[in-house]
Amino acid sequence: MNSPLADKIRPESLEEVVGQRHILGEGKLLSKVAASGGTPNMIFYGPPGVGKTTVARILAKKANKKLCKLNGTTASTSDIKSIIDNLNTFEGINGALLYLDEIQYLNKKQQQTLLEFMEDGRISLIASTTENPYFYIYSAILSRSTVMEFKAVEPEEIEKALVKAKGVLEEEYGVNVIDEEGVLEYISHACGGDVRKSINSFEMCALSAGVTERKEVRLSIEDAKTVSQRNSARYDRDGDAHYDILSAFQKSIRGSDENAALHYLARLLTAGDLISPCRRILVTASEDIGLAYPNAIAVVKACVDSAMQLGLPEARIPLAEAVIFLCTLPKSNSAICAIDEAMADIEKGEYSDVPQNLKDAHYGGAEKLGRGLEYKYPHNYPGNYVKQQYLPDRIKDKKYYRFGDNKTERAAYEYRKKLLEGSEK
């Protein structure tokens, strides 16, 4: 069977792997592991098509160990035990490296089955996952393993793999592949950091182009766009990428960087996600702008309502307006800090009974119970203010809100200061 081009150019050494220099570069952790010939238990965490399987193969070869592969989507406990039973054969004399792809799909009991064999050294485990291992992998496996994060590969690195793929394709089919300027660059950018997907797209583009009488295969930008279809920026509404982008989105607004915020908004909208940025914009108006500009929530709500009524693609316009608006406003987190501190006290039991003067007195017999007798109605006093105790006795002097250092809150502070000074006269 004719294997895919991506398999034909699969690297045989760590030096040939594109990307991942932070763990594969000279003097980096995995290059040291390979040089030592050892295979500690590891978890490879990262998006698809970035070299996790390839690196596991190379490490197994370097350690002269039998490589056994299982996929978490189909593997059973008996499959794991079957691998252990075969270790007593000649092939397994040096032990085995079990490469367990998509380990997050194994249940807790299945993952626990691995522990005994990991601890007595009969297997070295390299498990890979596209999901955050700290959410999906059993803690006992995590404690016995080193998590290595693989990252989406930069376009410049992917282009190197495409140049190699081009050479292999030319040699195998005896043709001259002529790519229009920018074709390889386009493909390397269009596949979201996935090397395998980029190579597959290049192969499909070349095979669909046809061979001329002069044994030439001509690739155009239009061919590349047709095959790649649309930018496949990595995005999963239930995965890490989703929350990472949303986190970067809000932090960019909080940091008053409208260009970065618009970038992350564009990534969300391009993926067809309208709800998530709307929710995050609304919460940001209160959490990060807050009392520095209290009307921000009203303006943003109007933009979000417009976006929801318009739908995509027009929704991008009011949302961009809201994002730029929030980025250029003064910031204050005094409101969220105040409510979080108050709720923390409630969780700790830091409260007591409501003061008698504040209790409901709108019923017969309330006066006999002493309810509301000493309550002072603020509107009966100058400036509509009178000093009296509102907090429970146990925390009567507690202060949750601290005026922020911005024009609006400083004005409110000065107003409060005048009220207090007036009540003391």
C-alpha positions as CSV (number, residue, x, y, z in Angstrom):
1,M,0.0,0.0,0.0
2,N,1.3,3.4,-0.9
3,S,1.9,5.3,2.3
4,P,1.1,9.0,2.8
5,L,3.9,11.5,2.1
6,A,3.9,12.5,5.7
7,D,5.0,9.0,6.7
8,K,7.7,8.9,3.9
9,I,9.5,12.0,5.3
10,R,9.0,11.1,9.0
11,P,12.2,12.1,10.8
12,E,14.7,9.5,11.9
13,S,16.5,11.7,14.4
14,L,15.6,14.5,16.8
15,E,17.6,16.9,14.7
16,E,15.3,16.3,11.8
17,V,12.1,17.1,13.7
18,V,10.8,20.5,12.8
19,G,9.8,22.8,15.7
20,Q,9.9,21.9,19.4
21,R,13.3,23.4,19.9
22,H,12.4,24.3,23.5
23,I,12.6,20.5,24.4
24,L,14.5,19.0,21.4
25,G,17.2,21.6,20.9
26,E,20.8,21.0,21.8
27,G,21.2,20.7,25.6
28,K,17.4,20.6,26.1
29,L,15.7,17.9,28.1
30,L,14.5,15.4,25.5
31,S,17.8,15.6,23.5
32,K,19.6,14.7,26.8
33,V,17.2,11.8,27.4
34,A,17.8,10.5,23.8
35,A,21.6,10.8,24.3
36,S,21.4,8.9,27.6
37,G,19.5,6.0,26.0
38,G,17.1,6.1,28.8
39,T,13.3,6.3,28.6
40,P,11.7,7.8,31.7
41,N,7.9,7.8,32.0
42,M,6.6,10.9,30.1
43,I,3.4,12.5,29.0
44,F,3.5,14.3,25.7
45,Y,0.9,17.1,25.7
46,G,0.1,19.2,22.7
47,P,-2.0,19.6,19.5
48,P,-2.1,17.0,16.8
49,G,0.5,16.8,14.0
50,V,3.4,18.4,15.9
51,G,5.7,15.4,16.4
52,K,4.6,13.5,19.5
53,T,4.5,10.1,17.9
54,T,7.7,10.7,15.9
55,V,9.7,11.7,19.0
56,A,8.4,8.6,20.9
57,R,9.6,6.4,18.0
58,I,13.0,8.0,18.0
59,L,13.4,7.6,21.8
60,A,12.4,3.9,21.6
61,K,15.0,3.3,18.9
62,K,17.7,5.2,20.8
63,A,17.0,3.1,23.9
64,N,16.9,-0.1,21.9
65,K,13.5,-1.0,23.3
66,K,10.6,-2.6,21.6
67,L,8.0,0.0,20.7
68,C,4.4,-1.0,21.5
69,K,1.6,1.3,20.4
70,L,-2.0,1.6,21.7
71,N,-4.6,4.2,21.1
72,G,-6.8,5.2,24.1
73,T,-9.9,5.4,21.9
74,T,-9.8,1.7,21.2
75,A,-7.5,0.1,23.8
76,S,-8.8,-2.1,26.6
77,T,-7.3,-3.4,29.8
78,S,-6.6,-6.8,28.2
79,D,-4.6,-5.0,25.4
80,I,-2.3,-3.5,28.0
81,K,-1.9,-6.9,29.8
82,S,-1.2,-8.6,26.5
83,I,1.7,-6.3,25.9
84,I,3.1,-7.2,29.3
85,D,2.7,-10.9,28.7
86,N,4.8,-10.5,25.5
87,L,7.7,-8.9,27.3
88,N,9.1,-12.3,28.1
89,T,9.9,-12.9,24.4
90,F,13.2,-12.3,22.8
91,E,11.9,-9.0,21.3
92,G,11.2,-7.6,24.8
93,I,14.5,-8.6,26.4
94,N,15.5,-4.9,26.8
95,G,12.0,-4.0,28.0
96,A,9.3,-2.1,26.1
97,L,8.3,1.4,25.5
98,L,4.6,1.7,25.5
99,Y,3.4,4.6,23.4
100,L,-0.2,5.2,24.5
101,D,-1.9,7.8,22.2
102,E,-4.9,9.8,23.4
103,I,-4.6,8.5,27.0
104,Q,-7.4,10.8,28.1
105,Y,-9.9,8.3,26.6
106,L,-8.9,5.6,29.1
107,N,-11.0,5.5,32.2
108,K,-9.5,5.6,35.7
109,K,-9.4,1.9,36.2
110,Q,-7.6,1.4,32.8
111,Q,-5.1,4.0,33.7
112,Q,-4.5,2.4,37.1
113,T,-3.6,-0.9,35.3
114,L,-0.5,0.8,34.1
115,L,0.9,1.7,37.5
116,E,2.1,-1.8,38.5
117,F,4.1,-2.2,35.3
118,M,5.5,1.3,35.4
119,E,6.7,0.9,39.0
120,D,8.5,-2.4,38.5
121,G,10.1,-1.1,35.3
122,R,8.6,-3.7,32.9
123,I,7.5,-0.8,30.7
124,S,8.4,2.7,30.1
125,L,5.3,4.8,29.3
126,I,5.1,7.6,26.9
127,A,1.5,8.8,26.8
128,S,0.3,11.5,24.5
129,T,-2.8,13.7,24.8
130,T,-4.2,16.7,23.1
131,E,-6.1,17.6,26.3
132,N,-4.7,19.2,29.4
133,P,-3.2,16.2,31.3
134,Y,-3.8,17.8,34.7
135,F,-7.6,17.6,33.9
136,Y,-7.8,14.2,32.2
137,I,-5.0,11.9,33.5
138,Y,-5.1,10.0,36.8
139,S,-3.0,11.8,39.4
140,A,-1.0,8.6,40.2
141,I,0.1,8.4,36.5
142,L,1.0,12.1,36.6
143,S,3.1,11.7,39.8
144,R,5.2,9.1,38.1
145,S,5.7,10.9,34.8
146,T,7.2,14.1,33.4
147,V,4.9,16.2,31.4
148,M,6.5,17.6,28.2
149,E,4.5,20.2,26.3
150,F,4.6,20.1,22.5
151,K,3.6,23.4,20.8
152,A,2.0,24.2,17.5
153,V,4.8,24.5,15.0
154,E,5.7,27.9,13.5
155,P,5.1,28.4,9.8
156,E,8.8,28.9,9.1
157,E,9.5,25.5,10.5
158,I,6.6,23.8,8.6
159,E,8.0,25.3,5.4
160,K,11.2,23.4,5.9
161,A,9.2,20.1,6.1
162,L,7.3,21.1,2.9
163,V,10.6,21.7,1.0
164,K,11.7,18.2,2.1
165,A,8.3,16.8,1.0
166,K,8.6,18.4,-2.3
167,G,12.0,16.8,-2.9
168,V,10.7,13.3,-2.0
169,L,7.7,13.8,-4.2
170,E,9.9,14.8,-7.2
171,E,12.1,11.8,-6.7
172,E,9.3,9.2,-6.3
173,Y,7.3,10.3,-9.3
174,G,10.1,11.5,-11.5
175,V,8.6,15.0,-11.9
176,N,9.6,18.5,-11.4
177,V,7.3,20.3,-8.9
178,I,7.1,24.0,-9.8
179,D,5.3,25.9,-7.1
180,E,4.1,29.4,-7.7
181,E,5.8,31.9,-5.4
182,G,4.1,31.9,-2.0
183,V,2.5,28.4,-2.3
184,L,4.6,26.7,0.4
185,E,4.3,29.8,2.6
186,Y,0.5,29.8,2.2
187,I,0.2,26.1,3.1
188,S,2.5,26.5,6.1
189,H,0.3,29.3,7.5
190,A,-3.0,27.7,6.6
191,C,-2.9,24.5,8.8
192,G,-2.7,25.9,12.3
193,G,0.7,24.7,13.3
194,D,-0.1,21.0,12.2
195,V,2.9,19.6,10.3
196,R,1.1,16.5,9.2
197,K,-1.9,18.4,7.9
198,S,0.4,20.8,6.0
199,I,2.2,17.9,4.3
200,N,-1.1,16.2,3.5
201,S,-2.4,19.4,2.0
202,F,0.8,19.8,-0.1
203,E,0.5,16.2,-1.3
204,M,-3.2,16.6,-2.3
205,C,-2.4,19.9,-4.0
206,A,0.4,18.2,-6.1
207,L,-1.6,15.1,-6.9
208,S,-4.6,17.0,-8.0
209,A,-2.6,19.4,-10.2
210,G,-1.7,16.7,-12.8
211,V,1.5,16.1,-14.7
212,T,2.3,18.0,-18.0
213,E,4.0,16.5,-21.0
214,R,7.3,18.0,-19.8
215,K,7.0,16.0,-16.5
216,E,6.1,19.1,-14.5
217,V,3.6,19.6,-11.7
218,R,2.6,23.2,-11.4
219,L,1.1,24.4,-8.1
220,S,-0.7,27.7,-7.8
221,I,-1.9,29.7,-4.9
222,E,-5.5,29.0,-6.0
223,D,-4.7,25.2,-5.8
224,A,-3.4,25.7,-2.3
225,K,-6.4,27.7,-1.2
226,T,-8.8,25.1,-2.7
227,V,-7.1,22.2,-0.8
228,S,-6.5,24.1,2.4
229,Q,-10.1,25.5,2.2
230,R,-9.8,27.8,5.2
231,N,-7.4,28.6,7.8
232,S,-7.6,25.8,10.3
233,A,-6.3,27.8,13.3
234,R,-6.4,25.3,16.2
235,Y,-9.7,25.8,18.1
236,D,-11.9,23.5,20.1
237,R,-14.7,24.9,22.1
238,D,-14.3,22.3,24.8
239,G,-10.5,22.2,24.9
240,D,-7.5,24.1,26.1
241,A,-7.2,26.3,22.9
242,H,-10.7,27.7,23.6
243,Y,-9.9,28.8,27.1
244,D,-6.4,29.9,26.3
245,I,-7.7,32.2,23.6
246,L,-10.5,33.6,25.8
247,S,-7.9,34.1,28.6
248,A,-5.6,36.0,26.3
249,F,-8.6,38.0,25.0
250,Q,-9.7,39.3,28.4
251,K,-6.1,39.9,29.6
252,S,-5.4,41.9,26.5
253,I,-8.5,44.1,27.2
254,R,-7.4,44.4,30.8
255,G,-3.9,45.4,29.7
256,S,-5.3,48.1,27.4
257,D,-3.9,46.5,24.2
258,E,-6.6,46.9,21.6
259,N,-4.5,45.3,18.8
260,A,-4.0,42.1,20.7
261,A,-7.6,42.0,21.9
262,L,-8.8,42.4,18.3
263,H,-6.5,39.6,17.2
264,Y,-8.0,37.2,19.7
265,L,-11.5,38.4,18.9
266,A,-10.9,37.6,15.3
267,R,-9.7,34.1,16.1
268,L,-12.9,33.4,18.1
269,L,-15.2,34.9,15.4
270,T,-13.3,33.1,12.5
271,A,-14.0,29.8,14.3
272,G,-17.7,30.8,14.3
273,D,-17.8,31.4,18.1
274,L,-20.0,34.4,18.8
275,I,-21.3,33.5,22.3
276,S,-18.0,33.2,24.1
277,P,-16.5,36.6,23.2
278,C,-19.9,38.3,24.0
279,R,-19.9,36.8,27.5
280,R,-16.3,37.7,28.1
281,I,-16.8,41.3,26.9
282,L,-19.7,41.7,29.2
283,V,-17.9,40.4,32.3
284,T,-14.8,42.5,31.4
285,A,-16.9,45.7,31.5
286,S,-17.6,45.1,35.1
287,E,-14.5,43.1,36.3
288,D,-11.8,45.2,34.7
289,I,-13.3,48.6,33.9
290,G,-15.8,48.6,36.7
291,L,-16.3,51.8,38.6
292,A,-13.6,53.7,36.6
293,Y,-16.4,54.1,34.0
294,P,-19.6,52.6,35.3
295,N,-21.5,53.3,32.0
296,A,-19.2,50.9,30.2
297,I,-21.5,48.0,31.0
298,A,-24.5,49.8,29.3
299,V,-22.5,50.6,26.2
300,V,-21.1,47.1,25.9
301,K,-24.5,45.5,26.5
302,A,-25.8,47.5,23.6
303,C,-23.0,46.3,21.4
304,V,-23.5,42.7,22.4
305,D,-27.2,42.9,21.8
306,S,-26.6,44.3,18.4
307,A,-24.1,41.5,17.6
308,M,-26.5,38.8,18.7
309,Q,-29.3,40.3,16.6
310,L,-27.1,40.7,13.6
311,G,-25.2,37.4,13.7
312,L,-22.0,36.8,11.9
313,P,-20.3,38.2,9.9
314,E,-21.9,41.6,10.7
315,A,-21.6,40.9,14.4
316,R,-17.9,41.5,14.2
317,I,-18.5,45.3,13.8
318,P,-20.2,46.1,17.1
319,L,-18.0,43.6,18.9
320,A,-14.9,45.3,17.6
321,E,-16.3,48.6,18.7
322,A,-16.9,47.2,22.2
323,V,-13.4,45.8,22.4
324,I,-11.7,49.0,21.4
325,F,-13.9,51.0,23.7
326,L,-13.0,48.8,26.7
327,C,-9.3,48.8,25.9
328,T,-9.1,52.6,25.8
329,L,-11.0,53.2,29.0
330,P,-9.4,53.6,32.5
331,K,-9.4,50.4,34.5
332,S,-10.6,49.5,38.0
333,N,-11.1,46.1,39.7
334,S,-12.3,47.6,43.0
335,A,-15.8,46.1,42.6
336,I,-14.7,42.5,42.0
337,C,-12.2,42.7,44.8
338,A,-14.8,44.0,47.2
339,I,-17.4,41.4,46.5
340,D,-14.8,38.6,46.5
341,E,-13.5,39.6,49.9
342,A,-17.1,39.9,51.2
343,M,-18.0,36.4,49.9
344,A,-14.7,35.0,51.3
345,D,-15.8,36.2,54.8
346,I,-19.2,34.5,54.4
347,E,-17.5,31.3,53.4
348,K,-15.3,31.5,56.6
349,G,-18.4,32.2,58.8
350,E,-17.3,35.8,59.4
351,Y,-20.7,37.3,60.1
352,S,-23.3,37.5,62.8
353,D,-26.9,38.6,63.3
354,V,-28.3,41.6,61.4
355,P,-28.3,44.7,63.7
356,Q,-31.6,45.3,65.4
357,N,-32.1,48.8,63.9
358,L,-32.0,47.3,60.4
359,K,-34.4,44.4,60.9
360,D,-37.8,44.4,59.2
361,A,-40.3,46.3,61.3
362,H,-43.4,46.2,59.0
363,Y,-45.5,43.8,61.0
364,G,-47.4,43.8,64.3
365,G,-45.2,43.0,67.3
366,A,-42.0,44.1,65.7
367,E,-41.7,47.0,68.2
368,K,-42.1,44.6,71.1
369,L,-39.2,42.6,69.7
370,G,-37.1,45.7,69.4
371,R,-36.9,45.6,65.6
372,G,-36.1,48.8,63.8
373,L,-36.5,51.1,66.8
374,E,-33.3,52.9,66.5
375,Y,-33.1,53.1,62.7
376,K,-32.3,56.6,61.4
377,Y,-33.8,57.5,58.0
378,P,-31.0,59.1,56.0
379,H,-33.2,61.4,54.0
380,N,-34.2,63.2,57.2
381,Y,-30.7,64.4,57.6
382,P,-28.5,67.0,55.8
383,G,-27.0,65.6,52.7
384,N,-29.2,62.5,53.0
385,Y,-26.7,60.9,55.2
386,V,-26.4,59.9,58.9
387,K,-23.8,57.8,60.5
388,Q,-25.1,54.5,61.9
389,Q,-24.0,50.9,62.1
390,Y,-25.1,48.7,59.1
391,L,-22.7,45.7,59.4
392,P,-23.2,43.0,61.9
393,D,-21.5,43.5,65.3
394,R,-18.8,40.9,64.7
395,I,-17.5,42.7,61.6
396,K,-18.8,46.2,62.2
397,D,-15.5,47.9,61.2
398,K,-14.8,45.7,58.2
399,K,-14.0,47.5,54.9
400,Y,-14.4,45.6,51.6
401,Y,-14.5,48.4,49.1
402,R,-11.4,50.5,48.5
403,F,-11.8,53.5,46.2
404,G,-9.8,53.1,43.0
405,D,-7.3,55.6,41.7
406,N,-9.2,56.9,38.8
407,K,-11.2,60.1,38.1
408,T,-14.7,58.6,38.8
409,E,-13.8,56.8,42.0
410,R,-11.7,59.7,43.3
411,A,-14.7,62.0,42.8
412,A,-16.9,59.5,44.7
413,Y,-14.2,59.4,47.4
414,E,-14.2,63.1,47.8
415,Y,-18.0,63.1,48.0
416,R,-17.9,60.4,50.7
417,K,-15.3,62.3,52.6
418,K,-17.5,65.5,52.7
419,L,-20.4,63.5,54.0
420,L,-18.4,62.0,56.8
421,E,-16.9,65.4,57.8
422,G,-20.4,66.9,57.8
423,S,-21.8,64.2,60.0
424,E,-19.1,64.8,62.6
425,K,-20.0,68.4,63.1
